[in-house]
Amino acid sequence: HNIYWISFFLLPPLYQTVLDVLSEYPIDDHRSATYLLQRLCTPVCPLDTDQSVFQIKLEVWRPHEDYLLARSRIEILPSDTRGLGPRIHNLIDFICDSNNLTTDMRLEIVCEGQILMPQLRLHDVYTQIWCANRNNVNKPMRLRYRIPGLEADNLPYVENLSSEQIPPERYSHLSVLVTHPHGLGDLLKRLASSQNALHDRDLIDVIVHILEYCLKTPACIERLTDPDI
């Protein structure tokens, strides 16, 4: 409890300092901006990359090996591998890009006898589906991929999982972006300065992540709807 309140009082000056330092870097210095903005997120709205790393075991669905000519039938990767997440649709893109796979329909990802919908978060699948089986704890999460429509197994679909909710009193600290002279305005300028979405993906991800929480904060909403910004 004491640590929480110490952190509570230290956050405003910490954010002021981070934004002051960030303002000293050119708008097109995306690498420095990404690093500093990620540090800004950690205490109040952690990114998926702030979560614990786990192992993922990717496998081609065995009957589909002749259709999906992957470089390896089984591959074990850490969850923080670039491009592997944060959502299942990112995982599908990663598999296709890594193996030069092209299909008419997006791949299906199967975990524990269930088909995962693309919008699910990889970390939620690990904690709520894979680790729900106590025999799986501390083992690589087994994800099998296949071409949809070729099997008549009628596996159930998982469409929603409950992500951990961050309380408003934590992300409300982002309101410092409204009062700081290099807050939301500079954030949007840095986002607009990106000329290559693939190359600047990390910067775009962290800014969009911050803006998602800004849209839950009344002071930030008011500022974002101001035409002068």
C-alpha positions as CSV (number, residue, x, y, z in Angstrom):
1,H,0.0,0.0,0.0
2,N,2.8,2.4,0.9
3,I,4.7,1.6,-2.3
4,Y,1.5,2.3,-4.3
5,W,1.2,5.8,-2.8
6,I,4.9,6.6,-3.2
7,S,4.5,5.6,-6.8
8,F,1.3,7.7,-7.1
9,F,3.1,10.9,-6.0
10,L,6.3,10.2,-8.1
11,L,4.5,9.6,-11.4
12,P,3.7,13.3,-12.2
13,P,7.3,14.5,-11.9
14,L,8.5,11.3,-13.7
15,Y,6.2,12.1,-16.6
16,Q,7.2,15.7,-16.7
17,T,10.9,14.6,-16.9
18,V,10.2,12.0,-19.7
19,L,8.3,14.6,-21.8
20,D,11.0,17.2,-21.2
21,V,13.7,14.8,-22.4
22,L,11.6,13.7,-25.3
23,S,11.2,17.3,-26.5
24,E,15.0,17.5,-26.9
25,Y,15.0,14.9,-29.6
26,P,14.0,15.7,-33.2
27,I,10.5,14.7,-34.3
28,D,11.9,12.2,-36.8
29,D,14.1,10.5,-34.1
30,H,11.7,7.5,-33.9
31,R,14.0,5.2,-32.0
32,S,14.5,7.5,-29.1
33,A,10.8,8.5,-29.0
34,T,9.8,4.8,-29.0
35,Y,12.1,4.0,-26.0
36,L,11.0,7.0,-23.9
37,L,7.3,6.5,-24.7
38,Q,7.5,2.8,-23.7
39,R,9.0,3.9,-20.4
40,L,6.1,6.3,-20.0
41,C,3.6,3.4,-20.5
42,T,5.1,0.9,-18.0
43,P,3.7,2.3,-14.7
44,V,0.1,3.1,-15.9
45,C,-0.8,1.3,-19.1
46,P,1.7,-1.5,-19.7
47,L,2.3,-2.7,-23.2
48,D,2.1,-6.4,-24.0
49,T,5.9,-6.5,-24.2
50,D,5.9,-5.6,-20.5
51,Q,4.3,-8.9,-19.6
52,S,6.2,-12.1,-18.8
53,V,7.8,-14.0,-21.7
54,F,6.7,-17.5,-22.4
55,Q,7.5,-20.1,-25.0
56,I,5.3,-20.9,-28.0
57,K,5.5,-24.1,-29.9
58,L,4.2,-23.6,-33.5
59,E,3.2,-26.8,-35.4
60,V,1.8,-27.5,-38.8
61,W,-1.5,-29.4,-38.5
62,R,-0.2,-32.8,-39.5
63,P,-2.7,-33.7,-42.2
64,H,-2.0,-30.4,-43.9
65,E,1.8,-30.8,-44.2
66,D,1.5,-31.4,-47.9
67,Y,-0.4,-28.1,-48.4
68,L,1.6,-25.9,-45.9
69,L,5.2,-26.3,-46.9
70,A,6.7,-24.7,-43.8
71,R,10.5,-24.4,-43.3
72,S,10.0,-26.5,-40.1
73,R,7.0,-28.6,-39.0
74,I,7.7,-27.6,-35.4
75,E,9.2,-24.4,-34.2
76,I,9.7,-23.1,-30.6
77,L,9.9,-19.3,-30.1
78,P,9.7,-16.9,-27.2
79,S,6.5,-14.8,-27.1
80,D,8.5,-11.6,-27.4
81,T,9.8,-12.5,-30.9
82,R,9.3,-9.5,-33.1
83,G,6.0,-9.8,-35.1
84,L,4.7,-12.8,-33.2
85,G,2.0,-10.8,-31.3
86,P,0.3,-9.2,-29.6
87,R,-2.8,-10.7,-31.3
88,I,-3.5,-13.9,-33.1
89,H,-3.8,-12.2,-36.4
90,N,-0.2,-10.9,-35.9
91,L,0.8,-14.6,-35.3
92,I,-0.8,-15.7,-38.5
93,D,1.0,-13.0,-40.5
94,F,4.3,-14.0,-38.8
95,I,3.8,-17.7,-39.8
96,C,2.9,-16.7,-43.4
97,D,5.7,-14.2,-43.8
98,S,8.3,-16.6,-42.2
99,N,7.4,-19.5,-44.4
100,N,6.3,-17.7,-47.6
101,L,2.9,-19.2,-47.3
102,T,0.0,-18.0,-49.4
103,T,-3.5,-19.3,-48.9
104,D,-6.9,-18.1,-50.2
105,M,-8.2,-17.9,-46.6
106,R,-6.4,-16.9,-43.4
107,L,-4.9,-19.8,-41.4
108,E,-6.7,-21.2,-38.4
109,I,-4.8,-21.4,-35.1
110,V,-5.8,-24.3,-32.8
111,C,-5.0,-24.4,-29.1
112,E,-6.3,-27.1,-26.7
113,G,-8.9,-28.3,-29.2
114,Q,-10.3,-24.8,-29.9
115,I,-10.0,-22.4,-32.8
116,L,-8.7,-19.0,-31.8
117,M,-10.3,-16.0,-33.4
118,P,-7.8,-13.4,-34.9
119,Q,-8.6,-10.6,-32.5
120,L,-7.6,-12.5,-29.3
121,R,-4.4,-11.5,-27.5
122,L,-1.7,-14.1,-27.4
123,H,-1.0,-13.5,-23.7
124,D,-4.7,-14.0,-22.8
125,V,-4.7,-17.3,-24.7
126,Y,-1.6,-18.4,-22.8
127,T,-3.0,-17.5,-19.3
128,Q,-6.7,-18.4,-19.8
129,I,-6.6,-21.3,-22.2
130,W,-3.2,-23.0,-22.1
131,C,-2.4,-22.6,-18.4
132,A,-6.0,-23.4,-17.5
133,N,-4.8,-27.0,-17.8
134,R,-2.5,-27.4,-14.9
135,N,-0.4,-30.0,-16.8
136,N,0.6,-27.2,-19.3
137,V,2.1,-24.8,-16.8
138,N,5.7,-24.0,-17.5
139,K,5.5,-25.8,-20.8
140,P,5.6,-24.1,-24.3
141,M,2.2,-23.2,-25.5
142,R,1.3,-25.6,-28.4
143,L,-0.3,-23.7,-31.3
144,R,-1.2,-25.7,-34.4
145,Y,-2.0,-23.9,-37.7
146,R,-4.0,-25.2,-40.6
147,I,-6.0,-24.3,-43.7
148,P,-9.7,-23.6,-42.7
149,G,-12.4,-25.7,-44.3
150,L,-10.5,-29.0,-44.8
151,E,-11.5,-30.7,-41.6
152,A,-14.9,-31.8,-40.4
153,D,-14.0,-31.9,-36.7
154,N,-16.3,-29.0,-35.8
155,L,-13.9,-27.6,-33.2
156,P,-15.4,-24.8,-31.1
157,Y,-14.3,-21.2,-31.7
158,V,-13.0,-18.9,-29.0
159,E,-14.1,-15.4,-29.8
160,N,-13.6,-13.5,-26.6
161,L,-11.3,-13.6,-23.6
162,S,-11.3,-11.2,-20.7
163,S,-8.1,-9.1,-20.6
164,E,-6.9,-7.7,-17.4
165,Q,-8.5,-4.3,-16.8
166,I,-6.3,-1.4,-15.8
167,P,-8.1,0.8,-13.2
168,P,-8.9,4.4,-14.2
169,E,-6.8,5.8,-11.3
170,R,-3.7,4.4,-13.0
171,Y,-4.1,5.5,-16.6
172,S,-5.6,8.9,-15.5
173,H,-2.0,10.0,-15.0
174,L,-1.8,10.4,-18.8
175,S,-3.7,13.7,-18.3
176,V,-0.2,15.2,-17.9
177,L,-0.1,15.0,-21.7
178,V,-2.8,17.7,-21.7
179,T,-0.9,20.2,-19.6
180,H,2.6,19.6,-20.7
181,P,3.7,21.9,-23.6
182,H,5.2,18.9,-25.5
183,G,2.4,16.5,-24.6
184,L,-0.4,15.4,-27.0
185,G,0.5,17.8,-29.7
186,D,4.0,16.5,-30.1
187,L,2.7,12.9,-29.8
188,L,0.5,13.4,-32.8
189,K,3.4,15.1,-34.7
190,R,5.6,12.2,-34.1
191,L,2.9,9.8,-35.3
192,A,2.4,11.9,-38.4
193,S,6.1,12.0,-39.1
194,S,6.2,8.3,-39.9
195,Q,6.7,7.6,-43.6
196,N,7.1,3.8,-43.3
197,A,4.5,2.0,-41.2
198,L,6.5,-1.3,-41.3
199,H,9.8,0.3,-40.3
200,D,8.2,2.5,-37.6
201,R,5.9,-0.2,-36.3
202,D,7.1,0.0,-32.7
203,L,6.7,3.8,-32.6
204,I,3.2,3.6,-34.1
205,D,2.2,0.8,-31.7
206,V,3.2,2.6,-28.6
207,I,1.6,5.9,-29.6
208,V,-1.7,4.2,-30.6
209,H,-1.5,2.3,-27.3
210,I,-1.2,5.6,-25.4
211,L,-4.0,7.2,-27.4
212,E,-6.3,4.3,-26.6
213,Y,-6.0,5.2,-22.9
214,C,-6.2,8.9,-23.6
215,L,-9.6,8.3,-25.1
216,K,-10.7,7.0,-21.7
217,T,-9.5,10.1,-19.9
218,P,-11.9,13.1,-20.0
219,A,-9.1,15.7,-20.0
220,C,-7.4,14.0,-22.9
221,I,-10.6,13.6,-24.8
222,E,-11.3,17.3,-24.5
223,R,-7.8,18.2,-25.7
224,L,-7.9,15.7,-28.6
225,T,-11.2,17.3,-29.9
226,D,-9.7,20.8,-29.9
227,P,-9.1,21.8,-33.5
228,D,-6.0,23.8,-32.5
229,I,-4.1,20.6,-31.7
